[in-house]
Amino acid sequence: SAHLHAKRFAEAERLLSMVPGRSTLGGRAAELLARARNADGRRADAIEGLEGFAKAAPDERPEVWHLLASYREAVGDAAGTREARQELASRFPKQPLGEDAAKALGPTPEFTAEQQLRRGRLYFRGHRHRLALKALETAAEGFPRFSEPRCEALTLMARTHDKLKQRDAAWRLYNRTLGCEGEHLANTT
């Protein structure tokens, strides 16, 4: 970090490259390494490094997705920018960078069913019931009937309605999960 601030980019890159990717400092090192490469005029290398880390540890640091979106936007890659923002907003919806990414996607961001399920899980765990229900309902509509992800979405919706003391709505959803298998059927019965 000190080498980066002192504009000694080659030394910063040499030292940051020594940090193992699965280290607890791996995410921060990947972020700083990308910043050093970008500041050294090697934005394509910065993007490549960020993509590699994001693929290896997608849920570790929102800053990695944020930088990836920023650098892709700077090179004019609109589709890549949108993809990085969708991942950031779906993996970190409760954090400021995730909220900013969702706003940048527009008033009706188009998340995949898997991204909506991920958002629904995070909202459910964070006790943000209304947002959880909205995300989970959209996710459930995007999966085939009785598929594992759809059953998970329906079960989480039922549990959310239970928490909100909306027993009739919860009961209807639990009934819809009776065709599911495994953990979701066990949760229903």
C-alpha positions in Angstrom: 0.0 0.0 0.0 2.8 2.4 0.8 4.5 1.6 -2.5 1.3 2.3 -4.3 0.9 5.7 -2.6 4.5 6.5 -3.4 3.9 5.6 -7.1 6.4 2.8 -7.0 4.1 0.6 -9.0 6.6 -2.2 -10.0 7.6 -2.7 -6.3 4.0 -2.6 -5.2 3.1 -5.2 -7.8 6.0 -7.4 -6.9 5.1 -7.4 -3.2 1.3 -7.7 -3.7 1.8 -10.7 -6.1 3.4 -12.6 -3.2 0.2 -12.7 -1.2 -1.5 -16.0 -1.6 -5.0 -15.7 -3.1 -6.7 -17.7 -0.4 -5.0 -15.7 2.4 -7.1 -13.5 4.6 -5.3 -10.6 2.9 -5.9 -12.0 -0.6 -8.9 -9.8 -1.4 -7.2 -6.6 -0.3 -4.0 -7.6 -2.1 -6.0 -8.2 -5.4 -7.7 -4.8 -5.0 -4.4 -3.0 -4.4 -2.7 -4.9 -7.2 -5.4 -3.9 -9.6 -5.0 -0.2 -8.5 -1.3 -0.4 -9.0 -1.6 -1.9 -12.5 -4.3 0.7 -13.4 -2.2 3.6 -12.2 0.8 2.2 -14.2 -1.4 2.4 -17.3 -2.1 -1.4 -17.5 -5.9 -1.3 -17.1 -6.4 -4.5 -19.1 -4.0 -6.4 -16.7 -5.9 -4.9 -13.8 -9.3 -6.1 -15.2 -7.8 -9.6 -15.8 -6.5 -9.8 -12.2 -9.8 -8.6 -10.7 -11.8 -11.1 -12.9 -9.6 -13.9 -11.7 -10.0 -13.1 -8.0 -13.8 -12.5 -8.4 -14.1 -15.9 -10.0 -12.1 -17.6 -7.2 -13.7 -15.8 -4.3 -16.8 -14.0 -5.5 -18.3 -13.3 -2.0 -15.1 -12.0 -0.3 -14.8 -8.3 -1.1 -17.3 -5.9 -2.6 -14.5 -3.5 -3.5 -13.2 -6.1 -6.1 -16.6 -6.0 -7.9 -16.7 -2.2 -7.7 -13.3 -1.8 -9.2 -14.1 -4.3 -11.9 -17.2 -2.4 -12.8 -15.3 0.9 -12.8 -12.5 -0.3 -14.9 -14.8 -2.0 -17.4 -16.8 1.2 -17.7 -13.6 3.2 -18.3 -12.7 1.0 -21.3 -16.3 1.2 -22.7 -17.4 -2.3 -21.9 -21.1 -1.7 -21.2 -22.1 -5.3 -20.9 -19.1 -6.1 -18.6 -19.9 -3.1 -16.4 -23.5 -4.2 -16.1 -22.5 -7.8 -15.3 -20.1 -6.6 -12.6 -22.7 -4.3 -11.1 -25.3 -7.1 -11.0 -22.9 -9.4 -9.2 -22.0 -6.6 -6.7 -25.7 -5.7 -6.1 -26.7 -9.4 -5.7 -23.8 -10.5 -3.5 -23.7 -7.4 -1.3 -27.2 -5.8 -1.4 -27.0 -4.4 2.2 -23.6 -2.8 1.8 -23.2 0.8 0.5 -21.3 -0.4 -2.7 -24.0 -2.9 -3.4 -26.7 -0.3 -2.9 -24.9 2.1 -5.2 -24.5 -0.6 -7.9 -28.2 -1.4 -7.7 -29.0 2.3 -8.2 -26.6 2.5 -11.1 -28.4 -0.4 -12.8 -31.6 1.7 -12.9 -35.0 1.7 -11.4 -35.7 -1.9 -12.5 -32.5 -3.9 -12.5 -32.7 -7.2 -14.3 -31.2 -9.8 -12.1 -31.1 -13.5 -13.0 -33.2 -15.9 -10.9 -30.0 -17.1 -9.1 -29.0 -13.5 -8.3 -32.5 -12.8 -6.9 -32.3 -15.9 -4.8 -28.9 -14.8 -3.5 -30.4 -11.4 -2.6 -33.4 -13.0 -1.0 -31.2 -15.2 1.2 -29.2 -12.2 2.3 -32.3 -10.1 3.0 -33.9 -13.0 4.9 -30.8 -13.4 7.1 -30.7 -9.6 7.7 -34.4 -9.5 8.7 -35.4 -7.2 5.9 -38.6 -9.1 5.3 -40.3 -7.0 2.6 -37.2 -6.9 0.4 -36.7 -10.6 1.0 -40.2 -11.4 -0.1 -39.8 -9.3 -3.3 -36.5 -10.9 -4.3 -37.6 -14.4 -3.4 -40.9 -14.2 -5.3 -39.0 -13.0 -8.4 -36.5 -15.8 -8.0 -39.2 -18.5 -7.6 -40.8 -17.4 -10.8 -37.5 -17.9 -12.7 -36.9 -21.5 -11.8 -38.6 -24.7 -13.0 -41.3 -26.2 -10.7 -40.0 -28.4 -7.9 -36.3 -27.5 -8.7 -34.0 -27.2 -5.7 -33.6 -23.4 -6.0 -37.4 -22.8 -6.5 -38.1 -24.9 -3.4 -35.6 -22.9 -1.4 -37.1 -19.7 -2.5 -40.6 -20.9 -1.6 -39.5 -22.2 1.8 -37.8 -18.9 2.6 -40.9 -17.0 1.5 -43.0 -19.2 3.8 -40.6 -18.7 6.7 -40.7 -14.9 6.1 -44.4 -14.8 6.2 -44.3 -16.8 9.4 -42.0 -14.2 10.9 -44.4 -11.5 9.9 -47.3 -13.4 11.6 -49.0 -13.9 8.2 -49.9 -17.5 8.8 -52.4 -17.9 5.9 -49.8 -16.8 3.3 -47.1 -19.0 5.0 -49.5 -22.0 4.9 -50.2 -21.6 1.2 -46.5 -21.4 0.4 -45.7 -24.4 2.6 -48.4 -26.4 0.7 -46.7 -25.5 -2.6 -43.4 -27.0 -1.3 -44.9 -30.4 -0.5 -43.7 -31.6 -3.9 -40.1 -30.7 -3.1 -37.5 -33.2 -1.8 -34.9 -33.2 0.9 -34.4 -30.4 3.3 -37.2 -28.2 1.9 -39.8 -31.0 2.4 -38.4 -31.6 5.9 -38.9 -27.9 6.7 -42.4 -28.0 5.4 -43.6 -31.1 7.3 
